[in-house]
Structures are given as C-alpha cells and as structure tokens.
C-alpha cells in the first residue's frame, strides 16, 4: 500500500483516526514506522494527505491526519470493456483502478458468453475492495465509476455520450491496419474513451456500431494478447502518449 | 491458443503430426474445426505455418503441416527484471512471452528478499510451459532466452553487453523526473533493453551502476504500479513508441 485510504466517517473532526485490521497490520508490519513518523493517507473519493502516527501496535494504529486542499481531478481516461471471463474480471479490478480510470463501462458482445454476467465479480461488494486495493497501490484516492450496461446497442447509440461525455473514442482491434501510435497522438487535451473487445474480438456489426459512434480503431503492435494484458497495454500506451 | 506449437521432433518428414492431450482437446473442443480445415501451427523456436486437419477426435488430432520459409526474427526488446515475489514471477511468464521478448534477465537487488530465489518458478521445467502458453496466445513461435544472473554488479558491469548487445538501455524509475515518452522516442531502429526494479524500487547505488552502464531513466505517467503491471505497461509503451 503506497497510500492508506480512509472512509470519510473514520476521521474525527480533529483529524484523528484509529485503525485496526488489515490497514493497521500493514502499517505496523510492512511500513514499520515509529511514533512521530508520517504515512501517506487519503479519504476515499476525497483529498490525499499525510497521517502522523501517535500510536503503533500490531493491530492498533492511531494517526492525526492533515489533508491537501481540493480533491484530485477525474482521471483522463474511461474504459469500455466487453465482459471477460469472470476469472479475468476478478484480476482486472485492482490493475484498472491503479492505472487511473474515470469510468469503467462493462457491456455484452456477441462473443461474450451469457453466463459471464452471473458472476459475483460484477457485484460492488466484491469488486470495490479490489478497486480500493488498486488505488492504495498507486497512491490515488478516487474510485472509478462502474457502469454495467449489458445491452450493447442501446449503450453505444443512446447512453454513451452521457456516461463518457466529449471523449475521443478509440477501439483496440487487431485488424485495424494502422499503428496505434498515430491513433493515440491526436488529441492529448481531450478525455479518452478506450474500448476493449472480448477474447474472440468484436463482430462486424459491433465494429460498425462503434465506428458510427465515432470510434477510430487502433492495432497494438503485438500478437493477440489475453484480455487483461490487452487492457493494461492499451491503458499504458494511451497514458504514455498523453504524458 | 492462437497458434498450436509443436516440438520439431513431433513433425514427421512428410509434415504429419499426431496430437493428443491439451493441444488436441483445445483443437477439438475450442476451435471445433472440420476435417479439411486448417489451424495455425508453428515449430517451437522455428517457423510458423498452417496445419490441415485430416482427423479430429476429442483426444486425437492429425494434421499435415506446411511451414513458412525462414524463422521469425528475434524480438526487438530485452527485459532486465529484479526478481519479484514468486507469486508475481509465476504470473508474469506467460504475459512476458506473449508481448515478444528476445531475452529475460533476472537479477538480485537490495530490495529483493533473499528467499525469492528459492522458488521453483525460476526452474525451466516450471516456467517453460508458461512461456509456451504466452507464445500460443500471441501466435508467436520464438521462446525468449532466460538468464538468471543473481549478482547485480558483475551482471551490470561485465556481462550485460554480451547478454543484450548494442541495445538502447532504459530503466523505469518513478523519480526520473522526465516523461517516458521522450525517453522512448529516441532510437526506434535499435534494439531495446528495459529494466524494471523491485517493488520498493532500486537503491541509489544500483541506479548509479545502471546510469554508468548507459541506462537512461524514464517515469511512466502512473502511480506506483505492481511489478507485473509495471512490466506490461513498460513493454506496451515501448512497443507502441517503436511501431
């Protein structure tokens, strides 16, 4: 954990926080600070800050916190993801939030198996701890918004502009026939919406809908990557191209 | 599997191959081809090609193979990796080979725990099937060379040029203070050696040795990423910058 995240109601008016459980154990056993040291903390969906330790024991940590003024901005990238296998979805949550996303939209596609949507990995009670784990790894505080919009066509035609307004839209597709670099280099000042299809790829009908909705296609300069690896690679390439 | 890989001695002089086990089950149950269809195949560390099916049963597949002339080139990127936790090393092998690496060099660092090197995930009998899995995912045939060079200083000072000759050398380091994009954009025609440190980062002594050995430092435009995610992100950013 590179930043310990707190829920707003865990912080007293004077900035005092008492931690037990995983976060206390992490501070005591991994960070191993002394009383008087500071650790990086933050309010979940709020301001980052520092906490000065006033007591440290294996399962009891007390901090006095100071927070920076203002909240961090919404990250510049949204992700539209065709629902992957539940096992892949499970391991994607933490990396996705660690790389900084404003919104994650999960949808259906022709090559997504129907029973993928039955998984508890689309239940906030299960995925939110993973998102928080990713934020704490990266030192960030803002949870991505998550939208499960199962019906692909209404999503693309009617709902997308409200969910991800005024974004440059790019879909990763292996047969795009032109380099992703050119596609990424265009509008660094605009927010970005990246679309990643299912393992078997988008079908022509879906690609046509995406194109009609303003997506341009890019091909990463790699062979066919596993969905989770493709997501991370695409987010990395997009992030670096905008830096 | 986007390409079924064969060992050279599995192919008869006439190009005939008989498969049982995982590869046969994958062809029969996932690809579901008919007799007469072709599937993408390749010789491990050799030529890619196509196999025409002459028999398909759940655990018995027969193919007649034709191979392309010439072997695929060595990928343009090598990776120098400070040994991560065994659990992370385990899950990195397949993604690393799927992204195309010429050589993977694994070394020690001050912030690597000594017992990490005891893992069986540094044993070729355990990691080679993972590397092959990554190649089959990406549709490639060439295994990365793997070198475990535990002593950091002799590696950097004496052995690196022989292991990764004439490469542009880049180390990912969060405090590099300049954008990774500039660092990547410089020499697209030259092979690249990318270095990724341990979870806690390189210590100043190690960074100084790397700098003396010609590495320039780049910072990815993200928070602190988990080692496996940082590797994939760095390889993706480097690959796209060279495309």
HADDOCK unambig.tbl for C-alpha pairs under 7 A between the chains (distance, minus, plus):
assign (segid A and resid 95 and name CA) (segid B and resid 229 and name CA) 6.91 0.50 0.50
assign (segid A and resid 98 and name CA) (segid B and resid 225 and name CA) 6.64 0.50 0.50
assign (segid A and resid 99 and name CA) (segid B and resid 222 and name CA) 6.04 0.50 0.50
assign (segid A and resid 137 and name CA) (segid B and resid 224 and name CA) 6.36 0.50 0.50
assign (segid A and resid 137 and name CA) (segid B and resid 225 and name CA) 6.53 0.50 0.50
assign (segid A and resid 138 and name CA) (segid B and resid 223 and name CA) 4.33 0.50 0.50
assign (segid A and resid 138 and name CA) (segid B and resid 224 and name CA) 4.53 0.50 0.50
assign (segid A and resid 138 and name CA) (segid B and resid 225 and name CA) 5.77 0.50 0.50
assign (segid A and resid 139 and name CA) (segid B and resid 223 and name CA) 6.13 0.50 0.50
assign (segid A and resid 139 and name CA) (segid B and resid 224 and name CA) 6.92 0.50 0.50
assign (segid A and resid 179 and name CA) (segid B and resid 243 and name CA) 6.45 0.50 0.50
assign (segid A and resid 180 and name CA) (segid B and resid 240 and name CA) 6.80 0.50 0.50
assign (segid A and resid 181 and name CA) (segid B and resid 240 and name CA) 5.89 0.50 0.50
assign (segid A and resid 181 and name CA) (segid B and resid 241 and name CA) 6.70 0.50 0.50
assign (segid A and resid 181 and name CA) (segid B and resid 243 and name CA) 6.97 0.50 0.50
assign (segid A and resid 220 and name CA) (segid B and resid 240 and name CA) 6.79 0.50 0.50
assign (segid A and resid 221 and name CA) (segid B and resid 239 and name CA) 6.46 0.50 0.50
assign (segid A and resid 221 and name CA) (segid B and resid 240 and name CA) 6.27 0.50 0.50
assign (segid A and resid 221 and name CA) (segid B and resid 243 and name CA) 6.21 0.50 0.50
assign (segid A and resid 222 and name CA) (segid B and resid 99 and name CA) 6.05 0.50 0.50
assign (segid A and resid 223 and name CA) (segid B and resid 138 and name CA) 4.34 0.50 0.50
assign (segid A and resid 223 and name CA) (segid B and resid 139 and name CA) 6.12 0.50 0.50
assign (segid A and resid 224 and name CA) (segid B and resid 137 and name CA) 6.36 0.50 0.50
assign (segid A and resid 224 and name CA) (segid B and resid 138 and name CA) 4.53 0.50 0.50
assign (segid A and resid 224 and name CA) (segid B and resid 139 and name CA) 6.91 0.50 0.50
assign (segid A and resid 225 and name CA) (segid B and resid 98 and name CA) 6.64 0.50 0.50
assign (segid A and resid 225 and name CA) (segid B and resid 137 and name CA) 6.52 0.50 0.50
assign (segid A and resid 225 and name CA) (segid B and resid 138 and name CA) 5.78 0.50 0.50
assign (segid A and resid 229 and name CA) (segid B and resid 95 and name CA) 6.89 0.50 0.50
assign (segid A and resid 232 and name CA) (segid B and resid 232 and name CA) 6.94 0.50 0.50
assign (segid A and resid 232 and name CA) (segid B and resid 233 and name CA) 6.28 0.50 0.50
assign (segid A and resid 233 and name CA) (segid B and resid 232 and name CA) 6.28 0.50 0.50
assign (segid A and resid 233 and name CA) (segid B and resid 233 and name CA) 5.46 0.50 0.50
assign (segid A and resid 233 and name CA) (segid B and resid 236 and name CA) 4.91 0.50 0.50
assign (segid A and resid 236 and name CA) (segid B and resid 233 and name CA) 4.92 0.50 0.50
assign (segid A and resid 236 and name CA) (segid B and resid 236 and name CA) 6.38 0.50 0.50
assign (segid A and resid 236 and name CA) (segid B and resid 237 and name CA) 5.92 0.50 0.50
assign (segid A and resid 237 and name CA) (segid B and resid 236 and name CA) 5.91 0.50 0.50
assign (segid A and resid 237 and name CA) (segid B and resid 237 and name CA) 4.71 0.50 0.50
assign (segid A and resid 237 and name CA) (segid B and resid 240 and name CA) 6.40 0.50 0.50
assign (segid A and resid 239 and name CA) (segid B and resid 221 and name CA) 6.44 0.50 0.50
assign (segid A and resid 240 and name CA) (segid B and resid 180 and name CA) 6.79 0.50 0.50
assign (segid A and resid 240 and name CA) (segid B and resid 181 and name CA) 5.86 0.50 0.50
assign (segid A and resid 240 and name CA) (segid B and resid 220 and name CA) 6.80 0.50 0.50
assign (segid A and resid 240 and name CA) (segid B and resid 221 and name CA) 6.28 0.50 0.50
assign (segid A and resid 240 and name CA) (segid B and resid 237 and name CA) 6.38 0.50 0.50
assign (segid A and resid 241 and name CA) (segid B and resid 181 and name CA) 6.69 0.50 0.50
assign (segid A and resid 243 and name CA) (segid B and resid 179 and name CA) 6.45 0.50 0.50
assign (segid A and resid 243 and name CA) (segid B and resid 181 and name CA) 6.94 0.50 0.50
assign (segid A and resid 243 and name CA) (segid B and resid 221 and name CA) 6.23 0.50 0.50
